[in-house]
């Protein structure tokens, strides 16, 4: 039996052939038609009927709206538009569920229903007193909600985890088939993932961290988001850091472009679709293109991402040389490479680096305490330690983390055991802590490294969803359309450009050849102009007393548009 192909721009492997055409396929049809392909050619290449393609194109506006307003797409089918607090609540609830799954927090029906009611109440209050619709989060609603957001693979308390493992196995098989068929090299296959870091937090044994009398206690709760990643060959991407302050005091007289991280900011210090797209276009693509150039290999990239709301599904359409593949739901901890040891190694290295730096400072100045050191420890020093900690993550680690996901290119000879490597780092941290006179044990360090960021509040979830919608609005382009005036101005400018080159070129034959080529190239625009002139001729004759002239090219068949004013000057 032949292996099933993986859908590259969706976040879920299809389980069986469906008659309904998903949004991804429809968007591919629309994109190809917008690029100028004929309906018959699209139908033949995509193995669709001519009538099916025509129907999709007639409905393209509603399809685009469905894509912009949807959660991460699976095989979504367009249904009627739903609005109001219940609809908004469901979108926010989906963000929360994805966040809980990523943190490996068990979900039950009761938990989801309680959260849904809380979110609905908050959104109803925003809608005003006139909104009177009730919502009870019934079992029937929950079943419909799962169907609408394609959550049939999301497991809740009491359900078997075997389907997660099965989905992961299928994905790995399909992914490796793609790598083999399309000839991706180890240097061309990348994965990234976000992680939160409380950059001043010490192990729980550190007594002053709990002191109510210590100045600046909130600084130990200060966190940021890091995006880390690399390829199978061991190449590590420059970290992408999101902080809550755009211009920290420590950055005075420091250019952000010289930092060893890409520095961005927003109020919550979290990843959003806008920031992820910024990273993809302005950080990832240039960096991997340069690496391919240095390695002497083609710029052809396969990027593996987990299924998160902040990872836009349209990334695969931004750059034709970068193919984006999304992991199936509930499989991140099983097969996502960056979750198999490299992020944990980075955090352990960061803590070790910070402890070693504190010990050096205290040994140099016996009057300095750890408390004093942390008060002086600012975000700029933290970023330098991040660079050092990320540099300490070995190439063997960056290669070994792929062993659960990619069967090719992983070096099994040396063997990589992330837990063994982490154990060595943990013991070094404990040793440094004891040299700083702290009563710290392995368990304290493990607790700190495994600490998860707090759960987002209802207000923050709603704010995150509103921010996503604002980004989508900003991305909407104004509708493109030809106007008589715009075509006339463009054709006239073209004639002026030809006249400019004619005045400089001493070779009449050469210019004539180029002029004919230009005429042929731009003839479709002239024909569109002439057609629009025919449609509006009656109106023009009513407004002006002289017949309009047709902008064209400077040859006998196409007279030039008039450039004189009403008096003939």
N, C-alpha and C positions, 0 to 999 in steps of 0.2 A: 504494500500500500504506500502511495507517495506521501511525502510529508506535507503538512498544511503550511501555506505561506503566511507570513506575519504581515498584518496591516501596519504600515510604518508610521502613519500619521494619526493613528488612533491609540487609545490607552488601554484597549482590551482585545485579546485574541478572540476572533469569531469562533463560536462553538459549532455552528452549522450554517449551511448556505441559506440565505434569506432572500425572498422575492423582493422585499422592500429595499429601495436604494438609500443608503445612509447619506448623511450630510457631507461627509468627506468626499464621496464620489461625486455628489452634486456640485460641490465647490470646485472640484477638478474640472468638471465639464464647463462651468461658468468661466473659470480662469483661462482655459484653453480658448474658449470662444472670444473672450476679451482680448486675447493676444492675436486674434485674427484668423484662427482656424475655422474652416467651414464645418457646418453641422454634419455633413456626410462623412468627413474625415474623422471627426471626433467620435461619431457613432462606430465607425469601422475599427479605430484604434482601441476604444474602450469596450468593444463588443456589446454595444447597446443598440437598440432599434432607433431609427431616425425619429420616430414620433416621440420616443422617450426623451431624447436629447432636446427636441423642440419644446416639450412640456416643461422640462427643467429650466430652460432659458426664459420661457414666458413667466415663470414663477421665481426668477432669480432675486428680486428685491426681498421677498418674504424669506427666501432661503438665507440670504445674507443677514437679515435681522435675526433669524433663528440662531445662526452661528455666533453673532456678537452677544446675544443674551443668554447663551447656554453655559452650563458648567462644562468641565473638561469632557470632550465628546467621546462617546463610544459609538455604537451603531444607532445614533439618535434618529428618530423619525419625527418629522414636523407634525405638531398637533396644533390645535387652536391656541391663540395667545391668551395667557392668563395674567391678570394684573391684580393689584391691591396688596394689602398687608400679608395675606396668606401666601401669595406668590413670592413676595419679597422674603418672608420668613423662611420658606423652603430653600431659597438660594443661600441664605445665611446659614441655615441649618446644615446644608451640604458642606459648606466651608468648615464648620465645626466638626462634623463627622470625619472629614479628611484629616483634620488636625489631630483628632483623637486617635485615629488609626496610625498616623505617623508616629505618635508617642507610645504606641502599643498599649493603649488604655482600653480595657474591655468595655463593650457597649451592650446594653440590654434594651429591649423594647420600652420598658418603663423609663429608663434614662433618656432615651431619645424623645419620648412623648413629653416628659417633664421639660426638657430643654426647648422643645417646639412651642409649648404653651408659654414659657417665659419669653421667648423671642417674639411671639405673636402679640403678647400683651404690650411689650415695649414698642413694637411697630404700630399697634393700634393707637397708643397714646400719641404717637407722632402724627397719625392720620387725622386726629381731631375728634371732638365730641360727636360729630355727625356720623361717624363710622360706627355702625351697630352690629356688624356681622359677628357671629359667635364661632368659636373654634374649640373643639374638645380633644383633638388629637386622637381620634378613634383608631382602632386596629385596621379598619377599612381604609382610612386616610393613609396610614403608614404603608400599607401594601401598595396603594396608588403612588405614594411618594417614592418608594423604592423603584417602581417601574418607570416613573417619569425621569428619575436621575440615574437609571441604569445601575442600581445598587444591588443587583442580584448576586454579585460576588462578594459583597461586604458581609462579613460574618459577625454575628452578635452572640452574646453569652449563651452557652448551651449548644451552639452549632459546632459541627466538626471542622477542624482545621485542615483536614486532608485535601479539601478542594484547593486551598492555598498552595499546597505543595504540588498538586497536579498542575495547576495553572503555571506555576514557576517552571516545572519540568517542560511543559509544552513551549513556554516562551523561550527557554534556553535552547531547545532544539531548533526552533524557528530562527532565532537570532544567529546561531552558529551556521545555519544553512545560508542565511543572507551574507554573512561574512565570507563564507566560502564562495558562493556564487558571484558576488560582486568584487571579490578580491581585495577586501580591506586588509591593510597591514596593521600590526600592533601599534605603530605610531599614529594611526589614523582613527583609532577607536577611543572615545573619551566618555567619562562619567563625572558628574558633579553633584554635590548635595549641600544643603544648608545646615548649619548648626548654630545654636546660641552659645555665647560664652560670657559668664560673669567674670570679668577680667581682673577684679580685685578680691574675689572671694577666696578665703582660706578654708582648709578642712574644718569640720564642725568642732574639733577640739580646741580651736583657737579662741580663747576666752574673750579677747577684746572685741571680737566680731559681734558678740551678743550684748556688749555693754551699752546701756542706755545713756551713759554720761559721755560717751566718746564723740568728739566733734567729727562730723562728716560720716556718720554711720550709714547714710543712704548710699554712699559711694560703693559700699560692698554689695549693693543690690543692682549696681549699674551693669548693664549688659549691652551687647550688640549682636548682630547676625553676621556670620561668615559664610561665604560660598567657597567651597574647596573642591578641587578635582584634578584630574590628570588622565593620561592615557595608559594603555597596557604596558608600553615600553618603559614606563617609569618617569616620563616627563610630567612635571607638576605645574599647573597653571598658577598664575599670580593670584593670591587671595583677593576676594571681593568683599569689602567690609561695609556694613550699613550701621551707622551710628545715629543717635537721636539729635545730635548737635551738628550743624553744618560747618561751623567754624569754632571748634574748641579753643579755649585759651592757650593750650599748649602748642597750637599751630601758628602762633604769632611769629611772623617772619619766616615761616616755613611754606614752601610751595607744595601743594597736595600732589602735584604731578611727580614729585621726587620721592614720594612715599613708596615703600616696598609692597603696598596693597593698592587696589583700586578703591578709593574712598568715596562713599555716597552717604546720604542722610535722609531720614524722614522722622517724623515725630515719635513714632513707635519703635523705630530701629528694627523694622521687620521687612521681609522681602515682599514686593508687590509685582504684579505683571509688568508694570511700567519699568521698574528697576531691573527685572529679569531680562526684558527686551533690550534695555540699555546695556546690560552686561553682555548679552549675546552679540549685539551688533558692534559695540565699541570696544569691547575687551576680548571676548572669546575669539571671534572670527579673525581679527588682526593678529592675535597672538599665535593661534594655531596655523594660520597661513605662513607666518614668518618661520615657525618651527618646521613646517613642511619644506619651505625653501632651503633652510639650513641643512635638512636631512637629505635633500635632493629627491624628494618623493612628490607625487601629485597632490594637489590640494583637494582632497576628497575625504570628507569627515563623516564619521558615524557617531552621533551624540546620544547617549543613553540617559534618560531622565525618569524620575519617579513621577507618579500620578498625583500632582499637587495643584491646587487652584492657582497658585502664583506662577505656574509654568504654562505659558500660553500654548494652546494647541496649534496656533498658526505659525509657530516658529519654522516649521518645515517648509513654508512658502517664502521665507525671507531671503534665504540664500540657496541657490540651486546646488551648490557644492557641499552643503551640510544636510545630512539626512538625520532627522530626529525620531527616535524610537522611545515610546513610553512603556514603562513597566506595567504589568497588570496590577489591579488593586490587591492589597494585602500581601504583597510579595517583597516589599522593600527590605525587610529584615532578613529575608531568605537569600536574595540574589543581588540586591543593589551593591555594587562593588565598594563604594565609599563607606558603606555601613558595615563592612567586614573587617575593619581594624584600622584603617588609615586615619579616620577622624578621631578615634579613641587614642591612637598613638600621638596625634598632633596635640590633643588636650593634655595628655600626660607629659609630653615634652615641654609644653608651655608652662605647666605648673613647676616642673623641674627647673626650667630656665629662670623663672621668677624667683624661686627659692634660692637658687645658686647666686643670683644677683643680689638678693637681700643679704645673704651670708657674707658675700664679698664686701658689701657696703658697711655692714656692722663690724666686720673685722678691721676695716680701714678706719672706722671711727667708733671706738668702744662706747661712746656716750649715745650713739644712735640705737634706738630700739626698732623692733619690727613694726611697731605701730608708727613710728616716725617715718620709716622707709615707705610704708604704704601710703602715708599722707603725701609724700613727694612723688609717688608713682603715678604718672599721668598717662593719658591716652597715647601720647606720642611714644613714650617709653614702652607702653604695652604693644604698640604696633611693631616696634623693633623686635620685641620678644616673639611676637607672632611670626615674623619673618624667620627668626632663628629656629623656632619650634617646627615650622613647616619645612625648613631646610633639613632638619634632623630626621624627618620621615624618610626612610631609606627607599631606594629604587626597588629593592627586593620586596618591600612592603607594598609599594604601588603596583607591582606586578602580581604579587600573591593574592591581593584582594579580589582579583577577577576569577579565581578558581571555581567559584560556585555559579558563574554566569557564562564565561567563555571557555570553551574546551581547547581552543588553539592558543598558542603564544604564551601560555603560563608555564613558567620554569618550575618543574616538579623536582629537579635534581637537588637543589639546595634545600627545598622544602621551606614553607613559610607557615609559622604558627603564631598568629597575632597575639594570642594569649600569653605565650612564652615571652615575646618581645615586650609586651605591656607589663608583665610581672617584673622584669628587670628594671623598667623605668619606675614602677611603683616603689620598689625597694630603695632606689636612689632618692626618691622624694622623701620617704620616711627617714632615711639617714640624714638628709639635709634638714628636715624639720626638727629632728632631735638635736642637731648641732645648733639650731636656733632656740634651743631650750623649750621646745613644744612637745607635749605628750601626744604624739601622733602615731597611729598604727595603720597597717595596711587597710583595714576596714574603713577608716576615716577617709583615706585617699580614694578608695573605690566609691564611697558614697558621693564624694564631690564630683568625680569624673562621670558618674552615671546620672547625676542630677538633671532633671528635665525642667525646661522653662515652665512657668505657671500657665494655667489654662486661660485662654482669652475670655474676657467678660462679654456679656451680651452686647454692651455698648461698643466694645472694640470690634466684635464680629460684624456688627452692622456698619461700623465705620469702614472696615476693610472692604466690605461689599460695595459700599457707596464709592469708595476710592476706585475700585475696579471699574464701576460703571462710568465714572468720570474719565478714566483713561480710555475706555472704549469710545466715548463721545469725542474725545480729542483726536482719536485715530480716524474718525469718519471723514472721508474726503468729500468736498463738494461735488455734486453731480457734474460730470463732464458732458458738454454738449457743444455742437457747432452753432455759431451765430453768423449771420450775414456780415455783420461788421467785423467780427474777429477774423473770418476767412479773407475778407477784402484787405484788411490791414496786413495779414500774414503774407498774402500773395504779392502785395505791393512792396513789402519789405524784401521779399525774395528777388523781385525785379531790380530793386535798388542795389542789392548785394551783387547780382550779376553785372549790373552796369559798373559797379566799383571795380570788379576784376577785369572787365572788358577794357576799362581805361588804362589798366596797368600792363595787360598782356600784349606784347608785340607780335605774338604768333596768332594770326587770325584763325587759321585752321584749327589750332588746338582749342581756342576759346569756343569756336562753333561746335566742336565735338562735345565739350563739357556742357555747353548750354543745352544741347539736345538731350544729353543724359539727365540734366536737372529737370527739363520739361517732362520727360517720361516718368521720372521718379515722383514728381509732385502733381501729375495729372489727376490722380484720384481726388485730391483736395479741390482742384479746379472744377471737377465734375460735380462734387458735392455743393460747391458754391453756386454753380449754375442752376442746379436743381432747387436750391433754397431760394434763388432769385426768382425762379418761375413761380414758386409757391407764394411769394410775397410781392409779385410784380404789381398786382392790382392796388395794393396798399401804397406802394412807392409812387405810382402814377397819381394817386390822390393827394400826396403830400408835396410833390415837387413838380415843377412845370416842364423840366427837361428830362428826357429819358435817361435812365441810369447807364453807366458804362460798366463793362465787365472787366474786373481785374484779371489779367492774364499775363502771359510771358511775352517778352519782346521778340516776336517773330511775326511773319506775315499772317499766319493762321490765327494768332492770339494777340490782338491789339492790346497795347499798354493801357492801364487805367489812367484816367485823366488826373493830372496833378495841378491843374489850374483852378483858380477860384471862380466865383460866380461872374466876374467881370472879364474873364478870359485871361487873367494875368498869371 
